[in-house]
Amino acid sequence: MKSTTTRLRLECLESRDLLSADWFSTYIPNAAIANLARADWYGHGSVNYNDMLAIYAQVEKSGPVSSSEFASLQFLGTYGSLLNTPSSVLYLENQVVGHNPADLSYQGYGLGYLGTNSPSWQMQELVGKWFLGQDHPAAPGQTYRPVSGSLFGAYGPQYTDVAQGGVGDCSLIASFAETAYKDAGVISSMFTYDGNNVWTVGFYENGASVYVTVDNQLPGGGGTYDHPQNGVLWVALAEKAYAELNAFDNQDGVAASLQGKNAYSSLNGMDPAKILPTLTDRAGYSAYNPTTINQALAQGFLIVLGTGSNSGNPNVVGDHAYAVLGYNASTHMYTMFNPWGIQQAAANHVWG
């Protein structure tokens, strides 16, 4: 651990001019990593996502991780903000060298934490997990295949992009629809395209930003879980990312047997009141009693309605979740959207 004096000296470095060649040699103990970071800084004023991939590749080809390599990677994760490293990349860096519980498993087998003398294959797979989206959620009986399309349609994320598939995650998919309808900018800002069909996806945990990455491979080529509508991928990618998130975030509402599992099955039966803050960093509202909805609407909440086992209306599915799109004060009727999607069901229902 760096001394207090070292920390203060580092925190005082605020301008590009202060990051001299000597700075890199002084604070990054591995010469090869220091040289790469120095070239990145003087080349384009930052150490970014692609720069970190090059640094990891350098470590991988050198054999087992040396003590100086490991200390250098830790340093970059801790002080990378001085090098204008984006916060999402810093988060991912710190998972590669840290002790996130999700590190213990990769594609269903044991992986473990990175450290001095870790073999190069372990480094490669941790980078694949955190930077390349290669730790696919378990999807029994399904084969992952690449899908093509665009992240969003011509008008950005729309609630009609959702189409729930073969897992009971109506609360999650309805929460996506509700957020896209009420605050599409939240959905847009969740995604950062990293290139090569990889996206970093951002969520919130107790007000702090957390990130996972996903690639463009989906179970059944997109025909198993959320079904991409008109080639729009954001819902399927966000669903996949949320399953990855459960591997270390232990989402509230997940069955005890599925806590900490990177699996689509972990998305069954979740509570939208817990999902919405994870998406938006704002309080969510899960309504099971229609008499309480008006107050929440007036306060600006995003609302997902749980119907219960007996909806009392033949047009409303029981034990299901709907996005609440609006309320007509004249008719006292609510407009709701079924996350099954407009191509799978008569999705728009009015209930009062």
Summary of the structure (lengths in Angstrom):
residues: 352
radius of gyration: 22.6
end to end distance: 61.1
largest distance: 73.2
contacts: 1125
relative contact order: 0.10
helix: 44%
strand: 18%
